């Protein structure tokens, strides 16, 4: 995508957001608000997080550590942005190889 195309796209997005904020309707008579995805983040319980970590082959302790961290930050990232999908955040940030359960003689350690 060229810089000119990126600029045009950004401008179109800004116009759409302004129209949404003003409650404008689209060309077909429907409201533009139907185009915006609702941001409905539901905070998981500590049990949900630890269970997910164990199911993925990680320690429950690591899941509890993640949950405690995001509870302290009100479910915001280190950059201050709200967490939208906690499972993605777990996979991309918290599930590192050194925290994976190791198998020895068929038993998890």
Buried (B, 14 or more C-beta within 10 A) or exposed (E): EEEEEEEEEEEEEEEBEEBBEEEEEEEEEEEBBEEEEEEEEEEBEBEBBBBBBBEBEBBBEBBBBBBEEBEEEEBEEEEEEEBEEBEEBBEEEBBEEEBEBEEEEEEEE
